[in-house]
């Protein structure tokens, strides 16, 4: 059986089947079959600790059929936060860092218009919003 490289990479990084399925938009059954094809033992059941804010982000973000990643229990007033290693992080800033590999300028918000979306390709920092306004107007 041929195994998708992205699935194999996450299996070798010790992600759980459910997390891999949710992150890559595949079925849990296909991840389980890939694990068997690679002769890897089944992961232990139950919640697993996150090793980084990015890891925690991918474990909790939920993909939609229309290409967004929604954050469970998103708070419109305060945005979304996640606790990792005793620190509180903004989920939008984590998404920004995933897509840009640098710190954002100012506040990071979803630019796609979907409430609760934290997709790394959909977030904008203040510099981006200022540039869009300069180009396209308000």
N, CA, C and O atoms as CSV, one atom per row, in Angstrom:
chain,resi,resn,atom,element,x,y,z
A,1,UNK,N,N,0.837,-1.182,0.000
A,1,UNK,CA,C,0.000,0.000,0.000
A,1,UNK,C,C,0.879,1.242,0.000
A,1,UNK,O,O,1.848,1.327,0.755
A,2,UNK,N,N,0.543,2.188,-0.836
A,2,UNK,CA,C,1.246,3.461,-0.901
A,2,UNK,C,C,0.684,4.390,0.177
A,2,UNK,O,O,-0.532,4.491,0.342
A,3,UNK,N,N,1.576,5.071,0.912
A,3,UNK,CA,C,1.154,5.955,2.001
A,3,UNK,C,C,1.466,7.397,1.615
A,3,UNK,O,O,2.574,7.701,1.171
A,4,UNK,N,N,0.492,8.278,1.785
A,4,UNK,CA,C,0.727,9.700,1.509
A,4,UNK,C,C,1.869,10.207,2.374
A,4,UNK,O,O,1.960,9.871,3.554
A,5,UNK,N,N,2.729,11.007,1.790
A,5,UNK,CA,C,3.898,11.514,2.509
A,5,UNK,C,C,3.517,12.398,3.688
A,5,UNK,O,O,4.165,12.340,4.733
A,6,UNK,N,N,2.469,13.220,3.539
A,6,UNK,CA,C,2.075,14.080,4.648
A,6,UNK,C,C,1.520,13.269,5.820
A,6,UNK,O,O,1.723,13.625,6.980
A,7,UNK,N,N,0.819,12.175,5.509
A,7,UNK,CA,C,0.312,11.300,6.565
A,7,UNK,C,C,1.483,10.614,7.264
A,7,UNK,O,O,1.529,10.555,8.493
A,8,UNK,N,N,2.421,10.100,6.486
A,8,UNK,CA,C,3.586,9.434,7.068
A,8,UNK,C,C,4.385,10.383,7.957
A,8,UNK,O,O,4.833,10.002,9.039
A,9,UNK,N,N,4.560,11.610,7.496
A,9,UNK,CA,C,5.331,12.589,8.270
A,9,UNK,C,C,4.697,12.830,9.639
A,9,UNK,O,O,5.395,12.876,10.652
A,10,UNK,N,N,3.385,12.981,9.664
A,10,UNK,CA,C,2.709,13.220,10.942
A,10,UNK,C,C,2.671,11.973,11.815
A,10,UNK,O,O,2.722,12.072,13.041
A,11,UNK,N,N,2.581,10.799,11.192
A,11,UNK,CA,C,2.651,9.563,11.976
A,11,UNK,C,C,4.015,9.436,12.644
A,11,UNK,O,O,4.110,9.082,13.820
A,12,UNK,N,N,5.055,9.723,11.895
A,12,UNK,CA,C,6.416,9.632,12.452
A,12,UNK,C,C,6.668,10.702,13.514
A,12,UNK,O,O,7.522,10.531,14.384
A,13,UNK,N,N,5.915,11.814,13.437
A,13,UNK,CA,C,6.015,12.855,14.455
A,13,UNK,C,C,5.157,12.520,15.678
A,13,UNK,O,O,5.069,13.306,16.622
A,14,UNK,N,N,4.521,11.333,15.647
A,14,UNK,CA,C,3.761,10.779,16.768
A,14,UNK,C,C,2.430,11.478,17.026
A,14,UNK,O,O,1.955,11.513,18.161
A,15,UNK,N,N,1.825,12.037,15.972
A,15,UNK,CA,C,0.480,12.582,16.102
A,15,UNK,C,C,-0.502,11.419,16.128
A,15,UNK,O,O,-0.220,10.347,15.593
A,16,UNK,N,N,-1.650,11.633,16.749
A,16,UNK,CA,C,-2.688,10.623,16.797
A,16,UNK,C,C,-3.455,10.550,15.488
A,16,UNK,O,O,-3.449,11.495,14.699
A,17,UNK,N,N,-4.108,9.434,15.264
A,17,UNK,CA,C,-4.863,9.225,14.027
A,17,UNK,C,C,-5.939,10.287,13.824
A,17,UNK,O,O,-6.101,10.808,12.720
A,18,UNK,N,N,-6.674,10.608,14.888
A,18,UNK,CA,C,-7.748,11.592,14.781
A,18,UNK,C,C,-7.187,12.974,14.439
A,18,UNK,O,O,-7.760,13.690,13.618
A,19,UNK,N,N,-6.082,13.344,15.059
A,19,UNK,CA,C,-5.463,14.648,14.790
A,19,UNK,C,C,-4.991,14.734,13.346
A,19,UNK,O,O,-5.196,15.749,12.682
A,20,UNK,N,N,-4.360,13.672,12.859
A,20,UNK,CA,C,-3.880,13.648,11.474
A,20,UNK,C,C,-5.045,13.746,10.511
A,20,UNK,O,O,-4.993,14.499,9.538
A,21,UNK,N,N,-6.099,12.985,10.779
A,21,UNK,CA,C,-7.276,13.008,9.902
A,21,UNK,C,C,-7.881,14.403,9.851
A,21,UNK,O,O,-8.216,14.900,8.775
A,22,UNK,N,N,-8.020,15.033,11.004
A,22,UNK,CA,C,-8.615,16.371,11.061
A,22,UNK,C,C,-7.712,17.390,10.368
A,22,UNK,O,O,-8.193,18.247,9.627
A,23,UNK,N,N,-6.423,17.296,10.605
A,23,UNK,CA,C,-5.476,18.277,10.035
A,23,UNK,C,C,-5.372,18.173,8.516
A,23,UNK,O,O,-5.264,19.189,7.830
A,24,UNK,N,N,-5.404,16.947,7.990
A,24,UNK,CA,C,-5.199,16.748,6.556
A,24,UNK,C,C,-6.488,16.522,5.777
A,24,UNK,O,O,-6.460,16.416,4.551
A,25,UNK,N,N,-7.611,16.447,6.474
A,25,UNK,CA,C,-8.883,16.264,5.781
A,25,UNK,C,C,-9.050,14.872,5.195
A,25,UNK,O,O,-9.636,14.711,4.124
A,26,UNK,N,N,-8.535,13.862,5.898
A,26,UNK,CA,C,-8.690,12.471,5.464
A,26,UNK,C,C,-9.470,11.722,6.538
A,26,UNK,O,O,-9.738,12.266,7.610
A,27,UNK,N,N,-9.828,10.492,6.256
A,27,UNK,CA,C,-10.570,9.716,7.252
A,27,UNK,C,C,-9.612,9.082,8.258
A,27,UNK,O,O,-8.455,8.797,7.949
A,28,UNK,N,N,-10.126,8.869,9.464
A,28,UNK,CA,C,-9.315,8.193,10.482
A,28,UNK,C,C,-8.937,6.787,10.022
A,28,UNK,O,O,-7.836,6.307,10.289
A,29,UNK,N,N,-9.873,6.134,9.323
A,29,UNK,CA,C,-9.627,4.778,8.849
A,29,UNK,C,C,-8.423,4.754,7.898
A,29,UNK,O,O,-7.617,3.825,7.951
A,30,UNK,N,N,-8.294,5.771,7.026
A,30,UNK,CA,C,-7.154,5.794,6.096
A,30,UNK,C,C,-5.848,6.016,6.844
A,30,UNK,O,O,-4.812,5.485,6.445
A,31,UNK,N,N,-5.883,6.789,7.916
A,31,UNK,CA,C,-4.677,7.000,8.718
A,31,UNK,C,C,-4.307,5.708,9.436
A,31,UNK,O,O,-3.131,5.357,9.524
A,32,UNK,N,N,-5.306,5.005,9.946
A,32,UNK,CA,C,-5.063,3.731,10.620
A,32,UNK,C,C,-4.452,2.719,9.650
A,32,UNK,O,O,-3.534,1.983,10.011
A,33,UNK,N,N,-4.967,2.686,8.407
A,33,UNK,CA,C,-4.395,1.787,7.400
A,33,UNK,C,C,-2.955,2.168,7.069
A,33,UNK,O,O,-2.106,1.298,6.881
A,34,UNK,N,N,-2.682,3.476,6.998
A,34,UNK,CA,C,-1.315,3.935,6.726
A,34,UNK,C,C,-0.387,3.528,7.859
A,34,UNK,O,O,0.749,3.118,7.622
A,35,UNK,N,N,-0.872,3.642,9.093
A,35,UNK,CA,C,-0.074,3.244,10.261
A,35,UNK,C,C,0.269,1.758,10.167
A,35,UNK,O,O,1.399,1.359,10.447
A,36,UNK,N,N,-0.702,0.947,9.775
A,36,UNK,CA,C,-0.482,-0.498,9.637
A,36,UNK,C,C,0.505,-0.784,8.508
A,36,UNK,O,O,1.382,-1.635,8.652
A,37,UNK,N,N,0.364,-0.069,7.374
A,37,UNK,CA,C,1.258,-0.279,6.234
A,37,UNK,C,C,2.701,0.075,6.587
A,37,UNK,O,O,3.639,-0.519,6.056
A,38,UNK,N,N,2.872,1.044,7.484
A,38,UNK,CA,C,4.216,1.444,7.918
A,38,UNK,C,C,4.716,0.612,9.103
A,38,UNK,O,O,5.821,0.813,9.606
A,39,UNK,N,N,3.865,-0.329,9.530
A,39,UNK,CA,C,4.171,-1.211,10.661
A,39,UNK,C,C,4.477,-0.425,11.939
A,39,UNK,O,O,5.418,-0.719,12.675
A,40,UNK,N,N,3.649,0.572,12.162
A,40,UNK,CA,C,3.781,1.392,13.360
A,40,UNK,C,C,2.705,0.976,14.346
A,40,UNK,O,O,1.578,0.678,13.949
A,41,UNK,N,N,3.041,0.954,15.621
A,41,UNK,CA,C,2.066,0.554,16.629
A,41,UNK,C,C,1.013,1.639,16.789
A,41,UNK,O,O,1.261,2.813,16.514
A,42,UNK,N,N,-0.150,1.231,17.232
A,42,UNK,CA,C,-1.249,2.169,17.452
A,42,UNK,C,C,-0.870,3.119,18.572
A,42,UNK,O,O,-0.202,2.734,19.532
A,43,UNK,N,N,-1.302,4.363,18.440
A,43,UNK,CA,C,-1.036,5.339,19.489
A,43,UNK,C,C,-1.867,5.029,20.711
A,43,UNK,O,O,-2.871,4.320,20.630
A,44,UNK,N,N,-1.454,5.553,21.829
A,44,UNK,CA,C,-2.226,5.311,23.056
A,44,UNK,C,C,-3.491,6.156,23.017
A,44,UNK,O,O,-3.458,7.296,22.555
A,45,UNK,N,N,-4.598,5.614,23.493
A,45,UNK,CA,C,-5.856,6.358,23.455
A,45,UNK,C,C,-5.854,7.509,24.455
A,45,UNK,O,O,-5.044,7.543,25.381
A,46,UNK,N,N,-6.768,8.445,24.254
A,46,UNK,CA,C,-6.923,9.565,25.175
A,46,UNK,C,C,-6.174,10.794,24.723
A,46,UNK,O,O,-5.411,10.750,23.758
A,47,UNK,N,N,-6.393,11.900,25.426
A,47,UNK,CA,C,-5.748,13.146,25.040
A,47,UNK,C,C,-4.241,13.084,25.237
A,47,UNK,O,O,-3.739,12.447,26.163
A,48,UNK,N,N,-3.545,13.752,24.353
A,48,UNK,CA,C,-2.092,13.789,24.422
A,48,UNK,C,C,-1.663,15.214,24.683
A,48,UNK,O,O,-2.301,16.157,24.215
A,49,UNK,N,N,-0.596,15.373,25.421
A,49,UNK,CA,C,-0.087,16.704,25.695
A,49,UNK,C,C,0.503,17.330,24.438
A,49,UNK,O,O,1.066,16.634,23.594
A,50,UNK,N,N,0.371,18.634,24.321
A,50,UNK,CA,C,0.932,19.339,23.177
A,50,UNK,C,C,2.380,19.684,23.474
A,50,UNK,O,O,2.730,20.053,24.595
A,51,UNK,N,N,3.209,19.561,22.463
A,51,UNK,CA,C,4.626,19.855,22.636
A,51,UNK,C,C,4.965,21.290,22.276
A,51,UNK,O,O,6.039,21.774,22.634
A,52,UNK,N,N,4.069,21.985,21.571
A,52,UNK,CA,C,4.298,23.366,21.175
A,52,UNK,C,C,2.948,24.030,20.924
A,52,UNK,O,O,1.937,23.344,20.773
A,53,UNK,N,N,2.927,25.364,20.877
A,53,UNK,CA,C,1.663,26.032,20.545
A,53,UNK,C,C,1.143,25.623,19.165
A,53,UNK,O,O,-0.066,25.491,18.975
A,54,UNK,N,N,2.046,25.423,18.204
A,54,UNK,CA,C,1.625,24.999,16.865
A,54,UNK,C,C,0.975,23.619,16.916
A,54,UNK,O,O,-0.036,23.377,16.256
A,55,UNK,N,N,1.557,22.722,17.698
A,55,UNK,CA,C,0.993,21.389,17.858
A,55,UNK,C,C,-0.412,21.484,18.459
A,55,UNK,O,O,-1.340,20.828,17.986
A,56,UNK,N,N,-0.562,22.301,19.500
A,56,UNK,CA,C,-1.871,22.484,20.128
A,56,UNK,C,C,-2.864,23.071,19.124
A,56,UNK,O,O,-4.032,22.683,19.102
A,57,UNK,N,N,-2.402,23.999,18.300
A,57,UNK,CA,C,-3.253,24.603,17.271
A,57,UNK,C,C,-3.799,23.526,16.338
A,57,UNK,O,O,-5.008,23.452,16.121
A,58,UNK,N,N,-2.916,22.690,15.783
A,58,UNK,CA,C,-3.357,21.677,14.815
A,58,UNK,C,C,-4.233,20.608,15.455
A,58,UNK,O,O,-5.076,20.017,14.779
A,59,UNK,N,N,-4.049,20.354,16.731
A,59,UNK,CA,C,-4.876,19.355,17.407
A,59,UNK,C,C,-6.318,19.828,17.584
A,59,UNK,O,O,-7.237,19.009,17.604
A,60,UNK,N,N,-6.527,21.156,17.713
A,60,UNK,CA,C,-7.858,21.653,18.042
A,60,UNK,C,C,-8.603,22.310,16.888
A,60,UNK,O,O,-9.834,22.311,16.879
A,61,UNK,N,N,-7.890,22.869,15.915
A,61,UNK,CA,C,-8.560,23.539,14.796
A,61,UNK,C,C,-9.365,22.517,13.995
A,61,UNK,O,O,-8.896,21.406,13.747
A,62,UNK,N,N,-10.559,22.892,13.599
A,62,UNK,CA,C,-11.463,21.970,12.914
A,62,UNK,C,C,-11.721,22.431,11.482
A,62,UNK,O,O,-12.287,23.504,11.273
A,63,UNK,N,N,-11.307,21.626,10.484
A,63,UNK,CA,C,-11.526,22.023,9.089
A,63,UNK,C,C,-13.001,21.947,8.706
A,63,UNK,O,O,-13.769,21.148,9.243
A,64,UNK,N,N,-13.365,22.806,7.762
A,64,UNK,CA,C,-14.725,22.797,7.236
A,64,UNK,C,C,-14.670,22.342,5.780
A,64,UNK,O,O,-13.600,22.285,5.175
A,65,UNK,N,N,-15.824,22.023,5.235
A,65,UNK,CA,C,-15.888,21.578,3.841
A,65,UNK,C,C,-15.568,22.699,2.856
A,65,UNK,O,O,-15.231,22.430,1.703
A,66,UNK,N,N,-15.671,23.949,3.299
A,66,UNK,CA,C,-15.433,25.065,2.390
A,66,UNK,C,C,-14.061,25.723,2.569
A,66,UNK,O,O,-13.869,26.867,2.158
A,67,UNK,N,N,-13.105,25.012,3.178
A,67,UNK,CA,C,-11.721,25.473,3.212
A,67,UNK,C,C,-11.305,26.334,4.390
A,67,UNK,O,O,-10.221,26.916,4.369
A,68,UNK,N,N,-12.124,26.428,5.398
A,68,UNK,CA,C,-11.766,27.206,6.584
A,68,UNK,C,C,-11.310,26.263,7.692
A,68,UNK,O,O,-11.543,25.056,7.631
A,69,UNK,N,N,-10.660,26.828,8.702
A,69,UNK,CA,C,-10.349,26.105,9.934
A,69,UNK,C,C,-11.024,26.878,11.053
A,69,UNK,O,O,-10.698,28.040,11.293
A,70,UNK,N,N,-11.956,26.245,11.732
A,70,UNK,CA,C,-12.686,26.921,12.794
A,70,UNK,C,C,-12.149,26.516,14.154
A,70,UNK,O,O,-11.709,25.385,14.361
A,71,UNK,N,N,-12.197,27.466,15.073
A,71,UNK,CA,C,-11.748,27.211,16.427
A,71,UNK,C,C,-12.960,26.918,17.291
A,71,UNK,O,O,-13.912,27.699,17.301
A,72,UNK,N,N,-12.943,25.794,18.026
A,72,UNK,CA,C,-14.090,25.468,18.885
A,72,UNK,C,C,-14.258,26.523,19.984
A,72,UNK,O,O,-13.275,27.011,20.541
A,73,UNK,N,N,-15.474,26.856,20.278
A,73,UNK,CA,C,-15.817,27.837,21.327
A,73,UNK,C,C,-15.109,29.174,21.106
A,73,UNK,O,O,-14.555,29.756,22.039
A,74,UNK,N,N,-15.133,29.650,19.868
A,74,UNK,CA,C,-14.524,30.937,19.531
A,74,UNK,C,C,-15.287,32.065,20.210
A,74,UNK,O,O,-16.516,32.093,20.163
A,75,UNK,N,N,-14.582,32.986,20.836
A,75,UNK,CA,C,-15.180,34.121,21.536
A,75,UNK,C,C,-14.999,35.373,20.679
A,75,UNK,O,O,-13.869,35.815,20.469
A,76,UNK,N,N,-16.092,35.948,20.183
A,76,UNK,CA,C,-16.011,37.112,19.291
A,76,UNK,C,C,-15.322,38.301,19.941
A,76,UNK,O,O,-14.631,39.059,19.260
A,77,UNK,N,N,-15.496,38.475,21.237
A,77,UNK,CA,C,-14.918,39.629,21.928
A,77,UNK,C,C,-13.416,39.455,22.158
A,77,UNK,O,O,-12.634,40.373,21.909
A,78,UNK,N,N,-13.024,38.288,22.627
A,78,UNK,CA,C,-11.621,38.060,23.008
A,78,UNK,C,C,-10.843,37.209,22.019
A,78,UNK,O,O,-9.654,36.965,22.222
A,79,UNK,N,N,-11.487,36.754,20.956
A,79,UNK,CA,C,-10.802,35.883,20.003
A,79,UNK,C,C,-10.637,34.494,20.570
A,79,UNK,O,O,-11.461,34.034,21.361
A,80,UNK,N,N,-9.594,33.839,20.175
A,80,UNK,CA,C,-9.346,32.473,20.638
A,80,UNK,C,C,-7.974,32.414,21.293
A,80,UNK,O,O,-7.002,32.976,20.789
A,81,UNK,N,N,-7.916,31.740,22.399
A,81,UNK,CA,C,-6.659,31.599,23.136
A,81,UNK,C,C,-6.436,30.118,23.407
A,81,UNK,O,O,-7.367,29.313,23.439
A,82,UNK,N,N,-5.159,29.793,23.600
A,82,UNK,CA,C,-4.814,28.419,23.945
A,82,UNK,C,C,-3.693,28.451,24.969
A,82,UNK,O,O,-2.791,29.286,24.903
A,83,UNK,N,N,-3.768,27.532,25.909
A,83,UNK,CA,C,-2.733,27.447,26.943
A,83,UNK,C,C,-1.804,26.279,26.594
A,83,UNK,O,O,-2.250,25.168,26.309
A,84,UNK,N,N,-0.501,26.569,26.627
A,84,UNK,CA,C,0.504,25.545,26.352
A,84,UNK,C,C,1.724,25.830,27.222
A,84,UNK,O,O,2.254,26.940,27.213
A,85,UNK,N,N,2.154,24.844,27.955
A,85,UNK,CA,C,3.311,24.981,28.853
A,85,UNK,C,C,3.158,26.161,29.812
A,85,UNK,O,O,4.126,26.864,30.102
A,86,UNK,N,N,1.945,26.370,30.298
A,86,UNK,CA,C,1.709,27.420,31.270
A,86,UNK,C,C,1.595,28.823,30.692
A,86,UNK,O,O,1.443,29.779,31.453
A,87,UNK,N,N,1.664,28.979,29.386
A,87,UNK,CA,C,1.551,30.290,28.741
A,87,UNK,C,C,0.260,30.351,27.936
A,87,UNK,O,O,-0.213,29.338,27.420
A,88,UNK,N,N,-0.301,31.549,27.835
A,88,UNK,CA,C,-1.515,31.767,27.054
A,88,UNK,C,C,-1.128,32.393,25.723
A,88,UNK,O,O,-0.404,33.388,25.689
A,89,UNK,N,N,-1.612,31.811,24.619
A,89,UNK,CA,C,-1.270,32.270,23.270
A,89,UNK,C,C,-2.536,32.620,22.504
A,89,UNK,O,O,-3.583,32.002,22.697
A,90,UNK,N,N,-2.429,33.622,21.631
A,90,UNK,CA,C,-3.503,33.945,20.702
A,90,UNK,C,C,-3.440,32.944,19.550
A,90,UNK,O,O,-2.386,32.760,18.941
A,91,UNK,N,N,-4.551,32.308,19.256
A,91,UNK,CA,C,-4.595,31.321,18.180
A,91,UNK,C,C,-4.336,31.988,16.828
A,91,UNK,O,O,-3.686,31.400,15.963
A,92,UNK,N,N,-4.838,33.210,16.641
A,92,UNK,CA,C,-4.592,33.918,15.384
A,92,UNK,C,C,-3.095,34.213,15.200
A,92,UNK,O,O,-2.589,34.136,14.080
A,93,UNK,N,N,-2.391,34.544,16.273
A,93,UNK,CA,C,-0.946,34.800,16.167
A,93,UNK,C,C,-0.186,33.511,15.858
A,93,UNK,O,O,0.801,33.528,15.121
A,94,UNK,N,N,-0.649,32.393,16.424
A,94,UNK,CA,C,-0.028,31.097,16.104
A,94,UNK,C,C,-0.231,30.804,14.618
A,94,UNK,O,O,0.700,30.384,13.931
A,95,UNK,N,N,-1.458,31.029,14.122
A,95,UNK,CA,C,-1.750,30.792,12.699
A,95,UNK,C,C,-0.868,31.682,11.827
A,95,UNK,O,O,-0.351,31.234,10.804
A,96,UNK,N,N,-0.697,32.933,12.228
A,96,UNK,CA,C,0.163,33.861,11.479
A,96,UNK,C,C,1.580,33.303,11.421
A,96,UNK,O,O,2.198,33.265,10.357
A,97,UNK,N,N,2.083,32.875,12.556
A,97,UNK,CA,C,3.460,32.365,12.615
A,97,UNK,C,C,3.624,31.111,11.762
A,97,UNK,O,O,4.669,30.920,11.141
A,98,UNK,N,N,2.611,30.262,11.726
A,98,UNK,CA,C,2.671,29.053,10.895
A,98,UNK,C,C,2.818,29.435,9.429
A,98,UNK,O,O,3.602,28.818,8.707
A,99,UNK,N,N,2.081,30.437,8.980
A,99,UNK,CA,C,2.104,30.770,7.558
A,99,UNK,C,C,3.220,31.725,7.158
A,99,UNK,O,O,3.632,31.730,5.998
A,100,UNK,N,N,3.720,32.536,8.092
A,100,UNK,CA,C,4.710,33.543,7.717
A,100,UNK,C,C,6.076,33.357,8.373
A,100,UNK,O,O,7.040,34.006,7.966
A,101,UNK,N,N,6.181,32.501,9.361
A,101,UNK,CA,C,7.448,32.210,10.047
A,101,UNK,C,C,8.113,33.470,10.607
A,101,UNK,O,O,9.339,33.566,10.651
A,102,UNK,N,N,7.298,34.423,11.031
A,102,UNK,CA,C,7.803,35.629,11.676
A,102,UNK,C,C,6.707,36.199,12.552
A,102,UNK,O,O,5.551,35.785,12.470
A,103,UNK,N,N,7.079,37.153,13.389
A,103,UNK,CA,C,6.100,37.784,14.258
A,103,UNK,C,C,5.239,38.760,13.453
A,103,UNK,O,O,5.744,39.415,12.541
A,104,UNK,N,N,3.966,38.863,13.773
A,104,UNK,CA,C,3.086,39.790,13.057
A,104,UNK,C,C,3.275,41.222,13.540
A,104,UNK,O,O,3.879,41.472,14.583
A,105,UNK,N,N,2.752,42.139,12.770
A,105,UNK,CA,C,2.741,43.553,13.132
A,105,UNK,C,C,1.340,43.886,13.637
A,105,UNK,O,O,0.376,43.824,12.873
A,106,UNK,N,N,1.222,44.231,14.892
A,106,UNK,CA,C,-0.081,44.574,15.449
A,106,UNK,C,C,-0.977,43.367,15.658
A,106,UNK,O,O,-0.515,42.231,15.764
A,107,UNK,N,N,-2.268,43.645,15.715
A,107,UNK,CA,C,-3.265,42.601,15.986
A,107,UNK,C,C,-3.480,41.731,14.749
A,107,UNK,O,O,-3.495,42.228,13.623
A,108,UNK,N,N,-3.645,40.434,14.971
A,108,UNK,CA,C,-3.909,39.484,13.887
A,108,UNK,C,C,-5.386,39.116,13.925
A,108,UNK,O,O,-5.921,38.747,14.971
A,109,UNK,N,N,-6.037,39.223,12.768
A,109,UNK,CA,C,-7.456,38.906,12.641
A,109,UNK,C,C,-7.681,38.029,11.425
A,109,UNK,O,O,-6.829,37.936,10.541
A,110,UNK,N,N,-8.827,37.394,11.392
A,110,UNK,CA,C,-9.200,36.615,10.221
A,110,UNK,C,C,-9.579,37.577,9.103
A,110,UNK,O,O,-10.354,38.508,9.322
A,111,UNK,N,N,-9.039,37.360,7.907
A,111,UNK,CA,C,-9.325,38.239,6.789
A,111,UNK,C,C,-10.362,37.691,5.828
A,111,UNK,O,O,-10.746,38.369,4.876
A,112,UNK,N,N,-10.819,36.469,6.066
A,112,UNK,CA,C,-11.734,35.823,5.127
A,112,UNK,C,C,-13.200,36.161,5.390
A,112,UNK,O,O,-14.063,35.891,4.555
A,113,UNK,N,N,-13.476,36.747,6.539
A,113,UNK,CA,C,-14.853,37.102,6.865
A,113,UNK,C,C,-15.629,36.029,7.599
A,113,UNK,O,O,-16.752,36.285,8.033
A,114,UNK,N,N,-15.084,34.854,7.752
A,114,UNK,CA,C,-15.768,33.751,8.453
A,114,UNK,C,C,-15.474,33.855,9.943
A,114,UNK,O,O,-14.315,33.795,10.355
A,115,UNK,N,N,-16.499,34.008,10.740
A,115,UNK,CA,C,-16.353,34.119,12.185
A,115,UNK,C,C,-15.720,32.839,12.732
A,115,UNK,O,O,-16.192,31.738,12.448
A,116,UNK,N,N,-14.664,32.987,13.508
A,116,UNK,CA,C,-14.008,31.845,14.129
A,116,UNK,C,C,-12.972,31.157,13.270
A,116,UNK,O,O,-12.388,30.161,13.698
A,117,UNK,N,N,-12.722,31.663,12.054
A,117,UNK,CA,C,-11.736,31.026,11.180
A,117,UNK,C,C,-10.330,31.383,11.641
A,117,UNK,O,O,-10.018,32.550,11.878
A,118,UNK,N,N,-9.488,30.365,11.765
A,118,UNK,CA,C,-8.097,30.553,12.181
A,118,UNK,C,C,-7.137,29.928,11.166
A,118,UNK,O,O,-5.995,29.613,11.499
A,119,UNK,N,N,-7.600,29.752,9.941
A,119,UNK,CA,C,-6.754,29.141,8.908
A,119,UNK,C,C,-5.514,30.014,8.700
A,119,UNK,O,O,-5.647,31.225,8.523
A,120,UNK,N,N,-4.317,29.431,8.718
A,120,UNK,CA,C,-3.096,30.225,8.545
A,120,UNK,C,C,-3.071,31.062,7.264
A,120,UNK,O,O,-2.450,32.125,7.238
A,121,UNK,N,N,-3.732,30.605,6.214
A,121,UNK,CA,C,-3.749,31.374,4.968
A,121,UNK,C,C,-4.814,32.474,4.984
A,121,UNK,O,O,-4.884,33.277,4.054
A,122,UNK,N,N,-5.636,32.517,6.024
A,122,UNK,CA,C,-6.734,33.483,6.073
A,122,UNK,C,C,-6.503,34.613,7.071
A,122,UNK,O,O,-7.339,35.511,7.172
A,123,UNK,N,N,-5.406,34.599,7.804
A,123,UNK,CA,C,-5.185,35.636,8.819
A,123,UNK,C,C,-4.365,36.792,8.258
A,123,UNK,O,O,-3.536,36.616,7.365
A,124,UNK,N,N,-4.620,37.980,8.807
A,124,UNK,CA,C,-3.948,39.204,8.378
A,124,UNK,C,C,-3.454,39.961,9.600
A,124,UNK,O,O,-4.124,39.991,10.632
A,125,UNK,N,N,-2.277,40.574,9.481
A,125,UNK,CA,C,-1.811,41.452,10.538
A,125,UNK,C,C,-2.138,42.894,10.162
A,125,UNK,O,O,-2.707,43.146,9.100
A,126,UNK,N,N,-1.782,43.837,11.026
A,126,UNK,CA,C,-2.130,45.233,10.786
A,126,UNK,C,C,-1.496,45.770,9.506
A,126,UNK,O,O,-2.133,46.530,8.776
A,127,UNK,N,N,-0.263,45.391,9.226
A,127,UNK,CA,C,0.417,45.838,8.009
A,127,UNK,C,C,-0.342,45.397,6.765
A,127,UNK,O,O,-0.513,46.187,5.836
A,128,UNK,N,N,-0.793,44.159,6.732
A,128,UNK,CA,C,-1.556,43.664,5.579
A,128,UNK,C,C,-2.866,44.440,5.416
A,128,UNK,O,O,-3.235,44.818,4.304
A,129,UNK,N,N,-3.566,44.674,6.530
A,129,UNK,CA,C,-4.837,45.393,6.447
A,129,UNK,C,C,-4.624,46.823,5.943
A,129,UNK,O,O,-5.427,47.331,5.160
A,130,UNK,N,N,-3.544,47.471,6.390
A,130,UNK,CA,C,-3.234,48.820,5.944
A,130,UNK,C,C,-2.923,48.824,4.443
A,130,UNK,O,O,-3.369,49.712,3.717
A,131,UNK,N,N,-2.163,47.839,3.988
A,131,UNK,CA,C,-1.831,47.750,2.556
A,131,UNK,C,C,-3.080,47.484,1.710
A,131,UNK,O,O,-3.249,48.095,0.655
A,132,UNK,N,N,-3.940,46.595,2.156
A,132,UNK,CA,C,-5.174,46.299,1.419
A,132,UNK,C,C,-6.045,47.554,1.321
A,132,UNK,O,O,-6.627,47.828,0.271
A,133,UNK,N,N,-6.130,48.308,2.410
A,133,UNK,CA,C,-6.930,49.527,2.398
A,133,UNK,C,C,-6.344,50.550,1.441
A,133,UNK,O,O,-7.084,51.231,0.730
A,134,UNK,N,N,-5.010,50.667,1.414
A,134,UNK,CA,C,-4.353,51.612,0.509
A,134,UNK,C,C,-4.598,51.234,-0.953
A,134,UNK,O,O,-4.755,52.104,-1.810
A,135,UNK,N,N,-4.627,49.938,-1.227
A,135,UNK,CA,C,-4.796,49.469,-2.612
A,135,UNK,C,C,-6.257,49.489,-3.040
A,135,UNK,O,O,-6.597,50.015,-4.100
A,136,UNK,N,N,-7.128,48.906,-2.197
A,136,UNK,CA,C,-8.515,48.690,-2.595
A,136,UNK,C,C,-9.503,49.675,-1.962
A,136,UNK,O,O,-10.673,49.699,-2.342
A,137,UNK,N,N,-9.060,50.466,-1.027
A,137,UNK,CA,C,-9.958,51.380,-0.324
A,137,UNK,C,C,-10.656,50.683,0.820
A,137,UNK,O,O,-10.468,49.488,1.046
A,138,UNK,N,N,-11.461,51.437,1.538
A,138,UNK,CA,C,-12.104,50.894,2.742
A,138,UNK,C,C,-13.114,49.880,2.428
A,138,UNK,O,O,-13.740,49.331,3.335
